[in-house]
Amino acid sequence: MLTAGQCHESPVFETVLAQVPPEPAVTHAIMDKGYDSNSIREHLLAQDIVPVIPSKSNRTVAIEYDHDLYKLREKVERFFNQLKQFRRIATRYEKLSQTFLALIHLVAAWIIIK
């Protein structure tokens, strides 16, 4: 699911989560503070997925989360940083989402092989 570069992904969260394959089962969802909303947390809990999301600073009562699991998010952030080192990915020259996805697959394979 592609969103505009200036938009956050949280409005399409349910659509993206529905595309996650059922196997292996997702047990935890590690997300940044941008996804700290009651609706996202409730949606995850309804599917027996533990949300690992730090609370925003404007939340009146902070919600506890697993700090050790949250540290794993750094690996995903590093991978996205490596993807963005390829200019064609970072600036998204492709007009078609299928072509853009194909390039992401190629670059991801290149990063894994390296």
Buried (B, 14 or more C-beta within 10 A) or exposed (E): EEEEEEEEBBEEBEEEBEEEEEEEEBEBBBBEEEBBBEEBBEBBEEEEBBBBBBBEEEEEEEEEBEEEEBEEBEEEEEEEEBBEEBEEBEEEEBEEEEEBEEBBEEBBEEEEEE
